Structures are given as C-alpha cells and as structure tokens.
C-alpha cells in the first residue's frame, strides 16, 4: 500500500500540489500562503520525480548531477545576496533557492513527460 502511494506521488507530483493547496487554503483562507507552501512541499517530490523519470526514460542515473546542480544553484544565490545586499540571510537565500528549484524542476518534469509521450509514440 505504501509503495503504491509513493509511486503515485512521484508519478504525478502536481496532485500533491493541488491537494496541499486546497488543504492549506481551507485552513488559512490565504491564497498566497497556500500557493507558496504547496510549492515548497512539492519541490522535493518534483526532484524525485525528475530523477526517476530520467532513470526510467533513458536509463541514466542523474541523482548526483542534480545534487551538484542544486549546490551550485544555492552557491549562486548566496553570492547574489552577498553581492547586492552585503549581508547573507540564510533563510531568505534558501527560500529563493527552493522556489526557483520548484520552477526548474516543474519545467524538467513537464519536459520529461512530453518527451516520454513523444518517444513512445515514435517507437
């Protein structure tokens, strides 16, 4: 049962986003907070989904490449905050990094889905 739930969540991560959005929206009545919190919750699942889709789609393990990319992206955000604000506030850096990661991995997930569909139609 747990394996089915985990497989569904990693296969369709936007269901987690929609479910958490409605749950948070009902409890807080705040659209902005619901979207942000749902995006924060979904980012980790998107990272796993992209990793698994590359593993299944092209039989390539990119987990370590994703880790290296995320460390580089986090370092870039730390540098930019230091450059423009002269002070590094880790909470702000991490929030920005995590939300940009949500957009990057959402794009990669959607790209992987479209690529997989086209690949299956052609072959």
Secondary structure, DSSP 8 states (H G I E B T S, - for coil): -HHHHHHHHHH-HHHHHHHHHHHHHHHH--HHHHHHHHHHHHHHHHHHHHHHHHHHHHS---HHHHHHHHHHHHHHHHHHHHHHHSS--HHHHHHHHHHHHHHHHHHHHHHHHHHHHHHHHH-
